[in-house]
């Protein structure tokens, strides 16, 4: 290593922030432990803390997968806002989605991925440094705000680029991913090694030293996992990250060989109607199969009415077999605030269900959004034996630069439900409320078509100052930053 790089690393390590967590999460039989305290969790699954699927931009027709979504990296404001929203609604842990793998249509669709194809035929894949710095920041923010992370590696499915795209680098089939003698599996191991041994550019710690990382998951819904694949993979992960947990990322079943593997700390299942297990009975059935041998996670369930989601979540909290209960459960899925106002959103596979926005909004009534968020909040409290508390008072929103008073936007506060807007002709006094009860919770928000507020009463050729306050049932935030704008010569028209 060159001297200059050694010096840079040394400085980074000296200035690295102290971790907010006292302990790694450990396993004690069928329980997870945070030091001497049992650790359980629930919430709404937030898959995109590290990569955004922007449904508002539609699909890219150049992608032959019939998916072709547009993706982008989240800003620092977005990542912190989303993590704060989770933590302030009692989320103690979060499972995210996989690392994305390069696909031949990515260039035509103007998108980037975490994993890049080899520079030369037969070589190993590379990590996209820009993408991994976003990943670094996610981990650092999770540590700062005390959110544990479950991080899966590769997807069984092709939508973000998964085993099929990885195998394509070597002219192998997607099934070769599970063959431990294949080039694809060798590449999978190479990715695991690169990730776990990476030094976080924000904290200065190796990923294997990050207490915010609760568990490494072999992948997402790796339904063809066999005993040899899991044994090889779990031992490889555990050797690299002995203080972090290993989760068998299979799907639709509990593998007996996972329960017997000494390097597998947790087992999980996902519940969906299309695989016939999306009901509360699955919780007890899986607990009986596990028979108290390992901690059990319900990694995803959803796409059902709120009463059915509540029944599954209640079972996750309370069902017990030989003293063992589920350690966690996540309803699918959450999308957070946009940098410049409104929320991201996602339609779930052409169904009537859309992603949920925290803390829930009246505009999401068609999606039973407030009910679902409250189900998750209460379950998160129940899991830890805590009282279900009201939302905290929101922090101040961030008012973005105003160039036209017909289009005023702000980044919403993490648990704000509505907003009050003040205007003045002075930067420091004479503030007047010009609007209240303004919501930013619209589903299917399109930043090219929609705005948050239009000041139709603004006079032409006048300099104004604006500020915004966030509100919820608990109280009102401090004022946002102030933005100044001078109106044009014509009266403002609001659509």
C-alpha positions, 0 to 999 in steps of 0.5 A: 500500500502506498504511503499516502494511502496508509496515512489517509486510512490512519486519519480516517480511523482516528476520526471515525465516529464511535459506534452508537451500539454497545453490542453486536446482536448475538444468538442464544438458542432460538433468541437474539440478544442485545447484550443481556436483553432479548432482541425482537423487532417488527415494522414495514420493510424498507428495501431501498435505503441504498437504491431507489426504484423511481416508479414516477419515471415509468419503465424503460422499454429498452429492458427486455425483462419486461421490468425496465424500471428507472433507478437512482442513488438516494441523496444523504438527506433522503437516506437520513430522513428515511432512517429517522422515519423508521426509528421514530416509529419504533423500528429497531431493525431493518432488512433491505433489498439486495445488491444489484447486478449489471445488466446489458440494458442498464446503459440504455436505461441510464442506470447504475448497479452495485456489481459491475461485470468483469473488465475481462472475460473470466475475471471476477466482478467489481463493486461500483465505488459510487454505489458502495459509498451510498451503502457506506453512508446507509450503514453509518446513518443506521449506526448513528440513529440506532437501526440494526441492518439485515443485508442480503447479497444476491437475488434469486430473481432478475429484476435488480439483476440477480443470479441470472445476470451474474451467471451471464458474465461467464456464459453460465446458466442461472442455476449454476449460481447454486453449483459451488464448482461453477464460475458463477458461485466463485464470483458470488463468493468474490462479491461476499468477500469484497463487501464484508472486508470493505472499509466504510468510507464514513466510519473507517471501520471494516464492514465486519466491525460494524455493530449496526450490521446485525446479519448477512443474508445469503441472498433474497428468496434463494429458493433452490438453496441446497445443503452444500451451497448453504454449508459452503456459503455460511462457513465463508461468511462466518469466517469473514464476519465472526461477530455478525449473524448469518441468515439463510435467505431461502423461501417458502420453506425451512431447510432442515439442513439450515437448522443443523448447520453450525454456521447458520444463526437464523432462518426465515420465510416470506409469506405471499398469496402466490406461494400459498402461505400468506396466513397466520397459521404459517407462523406456528407451522414454521415454529414447530418445524424449527422446534426451538433450534434457531431464531426465526424471522418473517422477512417479508409478508404483505399485499393483503387487506389490513385486517389480514396483515394484522392477523399475521403480525399478531401471530408473529408477536404472540405465537409460541412453540416450546418457548420460541417466538418469531424474532421479527416480522416485516410488512412489505413495503415502505418508500420514503420522502423525496429530496425535493418534496413528496414521496417515492412510491411503488405499485406491487406487481400490478396489484391494487397495493402500493408502498406505504408512507410513514407515518401514514396519510389520508391520501393513502386511505385506498391502501389502508395506509394509516392502519398498516403503519399503526399495525407495524408500530404497535407490533414493534412495541409489543415485540420488545414489551414496550408501551405503544407511544404517540409519535414524537413531535416532528423535526423541521422540514427542509424548504428547498430553493424557490424560483416560482411561488406557484411551485413551493417544495420542501422535504417533509419531516420524518414523522410529519403528517401535515404542514403549515406555511408562513410568509413575510416581506421581512426575513425576521418578522411579520410572519403570517400563516398563509396555509395549513393542513397541507399534506405531502402524502400523495401516492403516485406523486410525480415531481414533473406534474405535481407540487406541494403548494402554490401561493396564489395570493402572492402579489407581482413584483414583490419579494417574499420570505417563506418558512414551513412547519411540520405537524402531527398529532403530538405537536408542531416542529420548529420552523424550517430554513427560510427561502427568499424569492421575488415574484414576476410581473404577472399574477400567480396562477395555480392549477 
